[in-house]
């Protein structure tokens, strides 16, 4: 079993996966562990949708790209020109052809939803690392708006996607990028 420091050091954003499915029982264990994440007032608002069908993931990727490009055209978001070109590429899959994506969502009425889901996402990432899996939070995959797509994911009205997390067996684990020293603004003793 890894130490906590090893988990922190080995967690990387993985975007290149082996063509190997993640067993359902392992996904369920990781999701169970993610429910241990703290949430505001112990509300536990996070809901999970697991997709391990490549065709469905490709369709969700295409929808997300189209919606993001539409937002860009209608000036609802800004994107660098590099992103615009990538999103227009029909072969680009926002999920990097991972074998699985876990959508973390919750009620729009929960004011702390983004933070609660981010904490659950971090638990998923650490649970994956401990099992030799890799993950990446792919915000590009969160632009799902079609009611049929949301229904397919089991996301009811009044809920929104916060964190699509891809998960699978990495082809390789990249070296850690350089980290800055903490910028401590002040210590009051």
GIVENHU-V749480 format. One record per residue. RES is the residue in one small letter. PHI is phi in degrees with one decimal (NA if undefined). OMEGA is omega in radians with two decimals (999 if undefined). Layout:
RES,PHI,OMEGA ; RES,PHI,OMEGA
//
This chain:
x,NA,-3.13 ; x,-75.5,2.99 ; x,-77.8,3.12 ; x,-61.9,3.12 ; x,-61.6,3.10 ; x,-63.5,3.08 ; x,-58.9,3.14 ; x,-62.4,-3.09 ; x,-73.3,-3.06 ; x,-92.4,3.12 ; x,-73.0,-3.12 ; x,-136.3,3.00 ; x,-78.3,-3.10 ; x,-105.3,-3.14 ; x,-130.2,3.12 ; x,-142.1,-2.98 ; x,-119.6,2.98 ; x,-68.5,3.09 ; x,-83.6,-3.04 ; x,-146.9,-3.14 ; x,-70.6,3.02 ; x,-89.5,-3.14 ; x,-58.0,-3.09 ; x,-57.4,-3.12 ; x,-64.8,3.10 ; x,-70.9,3.08 ; x,-59.2,3.14 ; x,-64.5,3.09 ; x,-61.9,-3.13 ; x,-63.1,3.12 ; x,-65.4,3.09 ; x,-61.0,3.11 ; x,-63.9,-3.11 ; x,-65.3,3.13 ; x,-72.7,3.07 ; x,-81.2,3.14 ; x,-63.3,3.09 ; x,-68.7,3.04 ; x,-145.7,-3.11 ; x,-58.0,-3.12 ; x,54.3,-3.08 ; x,52.0,-3.10 ; x,-69.2,3.13 ; x,50.7,-3.02 ; x,-83.7,-3.01 ; x,-73.1,3.06 ; x,-123.9,-3.01 ; x,-126.1,3.02 ; x,-124.3,-3.10 ; x,-109.8,3.11 ; x,-122.9,3.06 ; x,-127.0,3.05 ; x,-103.3,-3.07 ; x,-59.1,-3.14 ; x,-65.0,3.11 ; x,-66.7,3.12 ; x,-62.3,3.11 ; x,-65.0,3.12 ; x,-63.9,3.10 ; x,-66.3,3.07 ; x,-60.9,-3.13 ; x,-61.2,3.12 ; x,-64.7,-3.12 ; x,-62.4,3.11 ; x,-61.8,-3.12 ; x,-62.2,-3.14 ; x,-67.2,3.13 ; x,-67.1,3.09 ; x,-63.8,3.09 ; x,-62.4,3.08 ; x,-61.2,3.13 ; x,-65.7,3.14 ; x,-61.0,-3.12 ; x,-89.7,3.06 ; x,58.2,3.06 ; x,-91.6,3.11 ; x,-151.7,3.06 ; x,-114.1,3.13 ; x,-140.1,3.02 ; x,-72.0,-3.12 ; x,-60.2,3.10 ; x,-61.9,3.13 ; x,-64.8,-3.13 ; x,-59.1,3.14 ; x,-62.9,-3.14 ; x,-64.1,-3.11 ; x,-66.3,3.10 ; x,-79.4,-3.14 ; x,-72.8,-3.11 ; x,-61.7,-3.10 ; x,-85.9,-3.13 ; x,-75.5,3.11 ; x,-108.3,-3.10 ; x,-60.4,3.14 ; x,-95.2,3.05 ; x,52.6,3.11 ; x,57.1,3.06 ; x,-64.9,3.13 ; x,-77.7,-3.05 ; x,-156.1,2.97 ; x,-132.1,3.05 ; x,-110.4,3.06 ; x,-91.5,3.03 ; x,-105.7,-3.09 ; x,-138.5,3.10 ; x,-177.9,-3.07 ; x,-66.6,3.09 ; x,-69.0,3.12 ; x,-78.4,-3.10 ; x,-86.9,-3.09 ; x,-64.2,-3.10 ; x,-98.9,-3.01 ; x,-55.7,-3.11 ; x,-58.6,-3.11 ; x,-72.4,3.13 ; x,-61.5,3.14 ; x,-68.7,3.10 ; x,-63.3,3.10 ; x,-66.2,3.09 ; x,-62.7,3.12 ; x,-61.6,-3.14 ; x,-65.1,3.09 ; x,-64.5,3.08 ; x,-60.4,-3.11 ; x,-62.4,3.14 ; x,-70.2,3.07 ; x,-63.0,3.11 ; x,-67.9,-3.13 ; x,-57.4,-3.12 ; x,-59.8,-3.10 ; x,-100.6,3.12 ; x,79.3,3.13 ; x,-100.7,3.07 ; x,-118.3,-3.12 ; x,-140.6,2.97 ; x,-157.5,3.04 ; x,-79.9,-3.06 ; x,-113.0,-3.12 ; x,-59.8,3.12 ; x,-56.4,-3.11 ; x,-87.5,-3.05 ; x,-93.4,-3.06 ; x,-89.3,3.13 ; x,-98.4,-3.08 ; x,-126.5,-3.09 ; x,-61.5,-3.13 ; x,-55.8,3.13 ; x,-68.5,3.11 ; x,-65.9,3.12 ; x,-64.0,3.10 ; x,-65.3,3.10 ; x,-58.3,3.13 ; x,-80.8,-3.13 ; x,77.5,-3.11 ; x,-91.6,-3.08 ; x,-75.8,3.02 ; x,-57.0,-3.14 ; x,85.3,3.09 ; x,-121.6,3.10 ; x,-139.1,3.10 ; x,-79.2,3.08 ; x,-108.9,-2.97 ; x,-141.4,2.94 ; x,-84.3,-3.12 ; x,-114.2,3.05 ; x,-83.2,-3.06 ; x,-148.2,3.11 ; x,177.8,3.12 ; x,-85.8,-3.07 ; x,-70.1,2.99 ; x,-68.1,3.05 ; x,-155.3,3.13 ; x,-109.1,-3.10 ; x,-67.0,3.07 ; x,-66.5,3.12 ; x,-68.1,3.03 ; x,-76.4,-3.12 ; x,-62.7,3.11 ; x,-111.3,3.11 ; x,-80.3,3.03 ; x,-69.7,3.13 ; x,-61.4,3.09 ; x,-95.8,-3.13 ; x,-81.4,-3.09 ; x,-70.6,-3.10 ; x,-169.0,3.00 ; x,-119.4,3.13 ; x,-110.4,-3.11 ; x,-111.9,999
//
